[in-house]
Amino acid sequence: MGLFRLLFWIAIIAAAFWLWRRVTRPARRSEPKRQNPAPMVRCAHCGVYLPREEALTKADQWYCSQAHLKQGPKPGER
């Protein structure tokens, strides 16, 4: 009966220690998954960079807006 009581108290102390450590440790935060950055292109008129999905293209040149597409490349360039 004495051995059973000793094992019982060892189990209780081990469980209490495990719970105490679990409560006192800060939660592990998993790092958010990094997404691949969107390919960026430069507007041929104003030089602003924007994601390729949002850009307009004409003759292998990229533009940030319909107005810049109509105006074409900046004077003095291509």
C-alpha positions as CSV (number, residue, x, y, z in Angstrom):
1,M,0.0,0.0,0.0
2,G,2.9,2.3,0.7
3,L,4.4,1.9,-2.8
4,F,1.0,2.7,-4.4
5,R,0.7,5.9,-2.3
6,L,4.2,7.0,-3.3
7,L,3.5,6.4,-7.0
8,F,0.2,8.2,-6.6
9,W,1.9,11.3,-5.1
10,I,4.7,11.3,-7.7
11,A,2.0,11.2,-10.5
12,I,0.1,14.1,-8.9
13,I,3.3,16.2,-8.5
14,A,4.3,15.5,-12.1
15,A,0.9,16.5,-13.4
16,A,0.9,19.7,-11.3
17,F,4.4,20.5,-12.6
18,W,3.4,19.9,-16.2
19,L,0.2,22.1,-15.8
20,W,2.2,24.9,-14.1
21,R,4.8,24.9,-16.9
22,R,2.1,24.9,-19.6
23,V,0.3,27.9,-18.0
24,T,3.4,30.0,-17.3
25,R,5.1,29.5,-20.7
26,P,4.1,32.0,-23.4
27,A,2.1,30.5,-26.2
28,R,4.1,29.6,-29.2
29,R,3.0,31.7,-32.1
30,S,3.4,30.1,-35.5
31,E,4.8,32.4,-38.1
32,P,2.3,33.3,-40.8
33,K,3.1,31.7,-44.1
34,R,4.9,34.0,-46.3
35,Q,3.3,34.5,-49.7
36,N,5.4,35.0,-52.7
37,P,5.5,38.7,-53.5
38,A,3.6,39.9,-56.6
39,P,5.8,40.8,-59.6
40,M,6.1,44.5,-59.8
41,V,6.3,46.6,-62.9
42,R,7.0,50.3,-63.5
43,C,4.7,52.7,-65.2
44,A,6.3,54.0,-68.4
45,H,4.7,57.4,-67.9
46,C,5.1,58.3,-64.2
47,G,7.6,55.7,-63.0
48,V,5.4,54.4,-60.2
49,Y,5.8,50.7,-59.3
50,L,2.6,48.6,-59.0
51,P,1.7,44.9,-59.1
52,R,1.6,43.4,-62.6
53,E,-2.0,42.2,-62.1
54,E,-3.1,45.8,-61.6
55,A,-1.1,47.3,-64.5
56,L,-2.2,48.0,-68.0
57,T,0.0,47.0,-70.9
58,K,0.6,48.3,-74.4
59,A,3.5,47.5,-76.7
60,D,5.6,45.8,-74.0
61,Q,5.2,48.8,-71.7
62,W,3.3,49.0,-68.4
63,Y,1.0,51.8,-67.2
64,C,-0.6,52.5,-63.8
65,S,-3.9,54.0,-65.2
66,Q,-6.0,54.4,-68.3
67,A,-5.0,58.1,-68.5
68,H,-1.3,57.2,-68.6
69,L,-1.9,54.5,-71.1
70,K,-3.5,57.1,-73.4
71,Q,-0.7,59.6,-72.8
72,G,1.9,57.0,-73.6
73,P,5.5,56.9,-72.3
74,K,7.1,60.0,-70.7
75,P,8.5,62.4,-73.2
76,G,12.1,61.8,-73.8
77,E,11.8,58.1,-73.2
78,R,11.1,55.3,-75.6
